[in-house]
Amino acid sequence: MSTEKNEENYLIRDLETGSLELHIKSKEAYLKLSSTNLKLIKNKFRWSRPGNCWLSKADFNLCHAVVDRFLKLGYQDQGWKGSRIPFEKKILQRLNKNSSIAIKYDVKSQMLQRKAVNIERDIERRQQLLAS
């Protein structure tokens, strides 16, 4: 493997998210991977547009086989990124996220309930017109 390719492609473990980041800098490098490696990427990772990299679906502690395989392919291991978030802060983040989701679905259910009431009124009006 050339050193240029090694500089382009690398792995990082993100302590804040707990995920493994797989950075493949060019589409050509991605397309040159074997079908088994592409299948591994698609099964174990998801694409992150903001990070412009592949993020592991599992915690980076569970990705030893993936790390070993890509290190053998010449990818650099750039170590750790960020700082570990305290447990209390993680729980607060989850609570905030879940409460915002609950609010969103509460608003949606109220809108659907209003729509159902309007449909019911429309049906009643049409029945009255047919009866007369």
Order of alpha helices (4+ residues) and beta strands (2+ residues): alpha-beta-beta-alpha-alpha-beta-beta-alpha-beta-alpha
